[in-house]
Amino acid sequence: MTRTRPAPSEHHGNHRAAPEHRPIVVVGGGQAGLAIGYFLAQQGSDFVILDAADQPAAAWRQRWDTLTLFTSARYDALPGFAFPGEPDRYPNRAEVAAYLTDYARRFDLPVRLNSPVRGVRKSNGTYLVELDDRGVESEQVVVATGPFQAPAVPPIATGLGPETVQMHSSAYRSPREIPDGRVLVVGGGNTGYQIAEELAGSHEVHLAVGSPQKRLPQRILGRDLFWYLDKTGLIRKTAASRIGRRMQANEDTLIGSSPRGLRRHGVELHGRAVDAGGSRVSFIDGTQLEVRTVIWATGFRLDHSWLDVPVFDAQGTIVHQRGVTESPGLYFLGLPWQHTRGSALLGFVKDDAEYIANQISAFGSRAAPEEPIRKHERVV
Ligand SMILES: Cc1cc2nc3c(=O)[nH]c(=O)nc-3n(C[C@H](O)[C@H](O)[C@H](O)COP(=O)(O)OP(=O)(O)OC[C@H]3O[C@@H](n4cnc5c(N)ncnc54)[C@H](O)[C@@H]3O)c2cc1C
């Protein structure tokens, strides 16, 4: 990942007011920001959670209408408050948005909406957290801005002509918004499969799968997959462990879907999409398809270009130990595989959140991080 960091003048401008002081700032009020908020509130810490959006649970509100979780309600709870309803059902994204909204209210967490953070930089030994019109000075900052930030679209997308409607999966909401005609969904992950299946009820749908993902059933012998991952301890295997490394290599697993199931819905499967021109997409086996709409279910990348602190290696990868960086008082939370497979999941982020909250509480009484910082820990 290469990062182009804006010059300071581009992103912080002139603050009209003198910066406010808060000992701890959490950037991002999604599940990760709220989970650490819970622990910080329990410690009686003075902190604020800044979120760019104008509503709570913004990331979930922006996902497609019928999104159904791959984790059952039993495994969707943040610390201290069970996810409501029958624990073995699979909630939809509206329920998650409602749950997170209630969560912040229930624990009276200090979330400030409409507060996009444009920059964080070190200034006189503290961090200056820069918003559009003000700044907050802080000794400790937690970056909890999410594992899925910037939509990733392959370069071939530029070959499509204006006659072809194209969008990233993050812009897809419902079949009603997709014009009549043939749809190609590109990307064989959970998102691509769910969108292709939904659209098959109203459109002719094709799915391009670049590298087929390892398939796992949603339920085994009547139990949810995550029950097994939890009970066997696999969900808590660390990124650096042998099993953890193997799991990361197969991280993109298709949960509860299969090519055969999709074909039953009438979806035609193709190999990798390798080229596009006008309204025609070419696949790796040389076949071509005329399409009206292309939906790129091709994932996301991290974007921390607004962070002006020395926590990245030459490739732009965050260097950290379980979210603790070499810049004292600066932490990450909610990164994919920050520590375990559960690090970026609703029901498991609490483990890292508690760990970082303890680091925050020990800050000042600690000369150096508990464990040596490991370079190049995989986080992207
Ligand atoms: C399609 C999809 C399905 C998923 N399904 C599941 C599932 O079934 N079960 C599960 O456990 N997990 C699932 N996940 C994974 C994960 O739980 C979610 O991605 C979750 O939203 C991550 O929470 P977060 O708090 O880390 O980040 P986010 O929810 O992305 O929250 C980040 C917050 O930071 C704010 N923000 C970002 N940048 C700034 C800034 N510069 N300044 C201020 N605020 C900022 C945003 O407004 C946002 O509110 C899914 C993810 C996707 C994409």
Ligand as a Chemical Component Dictionary entry (heavy atoms), coordinates in Angstrom:
data_LIG
# 
_chem_comp.id                   LIG 
_chem_comp.type                 NON-POLYMER 
_chem_comp.pdbx_formal_charge   0 
_chem_comp.three_letter_code    LIG 
# 
loop_
_chem_comp_atom.comp_id 
_chem_comp_atom.atom_id 
_chem_comp_atom.alt_atom_id 
_chem_comp_atom.type_symbol 
_chem_comp_atom.charge 
_chem_comp_atom.model_Cartn_x 
_chem_comp_atom.model_Cartn_y 
_chem_comp_atom.model_Cartn_z 
_chem_comp_atom.pdbx_ordinal 
LIG C1  C1  C 0 -20.249 -6.405  3.890  1  
LIG C2  C2  C 0 -19.708 -6.675  5.255  2  
LIG C3  C3  C 0 -20.311 -7.631  6.064  3  
LIG C4  C4  C 0 -19.823 -7.885  7.344  4  
LIG N1  N1  N 0 -20.447 -8.838  8.113  5  
LIG C5  C5  C 0 -19.996 -9.081  9.371  6  
LIG C6  C6  C 0 -20.642 -10.055 10.200 7  
LIG O1  O1  O 0 -21.566 -10.755 9.776  8  
LIG N2  N2  N 0 -20.178 -10.224 11.471 9  
LIG C7  C7  C 0 -19.124 -9.512  11.977 10 
LIG O2  O2  O 0 -18.772 -9.690  13.143 11 
LIG N3  N3  N 0 -18.471 -8.616  11.193 12 
LIG C8  C8  C 0 -18.867 -8.380  9.910  13 
LIG N4  N4  N 0 -18.206 -7.454  9.131  14 
LIG C9  C9  C 0 -16.907 -6.931  9.602  15 
LIG C10 C10 C 0 -16.942 -5.814  10.676 16 
LIG O3  O3  O 0 -17.720 -6.208  11.776 17 
LIG C11 C11 C 0 -17.461 -4.498  10.128 18 
LIG O4  O4  O 0 -16.684 -4.085  9.036  19 
LIG C12 C12 C 0 -17.507 -3.363  11.169 20 
LIG O5  O5  O 0 -18.213 -2.285  10.606 21 
LIG C13 C13 C 0 -16.109 -2.875  11.634 22 
LIG O6  O6  O 0 -16.292 -2.019  12.746 23 
LIG P1  P1  P 0 -15.292 -0.825  13.099 24 
LIG O7  O7  O 0 -15.845 -0.092  14.257 25 
LIG O8  O8  O 0 -13.917 -1.341  13.212 26 
LIG O9  O9  O 0 -15.311 0.087   11.805 27 
LIG P2  P2  P 0 -16.555 0.828   11.112 28 
LIG O10 O10 O 0 -17.815 0.170   11.436 29 
LIG O11 O11 O 0 -16.153 1.014   9.693  30 
LIG O12 O12 O 0 -16.577 2.219   11.870 31 
LIG C14 C14 C 0 -15.576 3.181   11.670 32 
LIG C15 C15 C 0 -16.158 4.524   12.037 33 
LIG O13 O13 O 0 -15.124 5.477   11.911 34 
LIG C16 C16 C 0 -15.639 6.653   11.333 35 
LIG N5  N5  N 0 -14.514 7.317   10.666 36 
LIG C17 C17 C 0 -13.767 6.861   9.622  37 
LIG N6  N6  N 0 -12.794 7.748   9.330  38 
LIG C18 C18 C 0 -12.928 8.781   10.213 39 
LIG C19 C19 C 0 -12.219 9.993   10.434 40 
LIG N7  N7  N 0 -11.151 10.333  9.697  41 
LIG N8  N8  N 0 -12.657 10.800  11.416 42 
LIG C20 C20 C 0 -13.699 10.478  12.196 43 
LIG N9  N9  N 0 -14.411 9.331   12.029 44 
LIG C21 C21 C 0 -14.018 8.508   11.066 45 
LIG C22 C22 C 0 -16.722 6.193   10.385 46 
LIG O14 O14 O 0 -17.689 7.211   10.195 47 
LIG C23 C23 C 0 -17.297 4.977   11.120 48 
LIG O15 O15 O 0 -18.406 5.297   11.919 49 
LIG C24 C24 C 0 -18.682 -7.170  7.842  50 
LIG C25 C25 C 0 -18.078 -6.223  7.026  51 
LIG C26 C26 C 0 -18.576 -5.971  5.748  52 
LIG C27 C27 C 0 -17.883 -4.949  4.883  53 
# 
loop_
_chem_comp_bond.comp_id 
_chem_comp_bond.atom_id_1 
_chem_comp_bond.atom_id_2 
_chem_comp_bond.value_order 
_chem_comp_bond.pdbx_ordinal 
LIG C1  C2  SING 1  
LIG C2  C3  SING 2  
LIG C2  C26 DOUB 3  
LIG C3  C4  DOUB 4  
LIG C4  N1  SING 5  
LIG C4  C24 SING 6  
LIG N1  C5  DOUB 7  
LIG C5  C6  SING 8  
LIG C5  C8  SING 9  
LIG C6  O1  DOUB 10 
LIG C6  N2  SING 11 
LIG N2  C7  SING 12 
LIG C7  O2  DOUB 13 
LIG C7  N3  SING 14 
LIG N3  C8  DOUB 15 
LIG C8  N4  SING 16 
LIG N4  C9  SING 17 
LIG N4  C24 SING 18 
LIG C9  C10 SING 19 
LIG C10 O3  SING 20 
LIG C10 C11 SING 21 
LIG C11 O4  SING 22 
LIG C11 C12 SING 23 
LIG C12 O5  SING 24 
LIG C12 C13 SING 25 
LIG C13 O6  SING 26 
LIG O6  P1  SING 27 
LIG P1  O7  DOUB 28 
LIG P1  O8  SING 29 
LIG P1  O9  SING 30 
LIG O9  P2  SING 31 
LIG P2  O10 DOUB 32 
LIG P2  O11 SING 33 
LIG P2  O12 SING 34 
LIG O12 C14 SING 35 
LIG C14 C15 SING 36 
LIG C15 O13 SING 37 
LIG C15 C23 SING 38 
LIG O13 C16 SING 39 
LIG C16 N5  SING 40 
LIG C16 C22 SING 41 
LIG N5  C17 SING 42 
LIG N5  C21 SING 43 
LIG C17 N6  DOUB 44 
LIG N6  C18 SING 45 
LIG C18 C19 SING 46 
LIG C18 C21 DOUB 47 
LIG C19 N7  SING 48 
LIG C19 N8  DOUB 49 
LIG N8  C20 SING 50 
LIG C20 N9  DOUB 51 
LIG N9  C21 SING 52 
LIG C22 O14 SING 53 
LIG C22 C23 SING 54 
LIG C23 O15 SING 55 
LIG C24 C25 DOUB 56 
LIG C25 C26 SING 57 
LIG C26 C27 SING 58 
# 
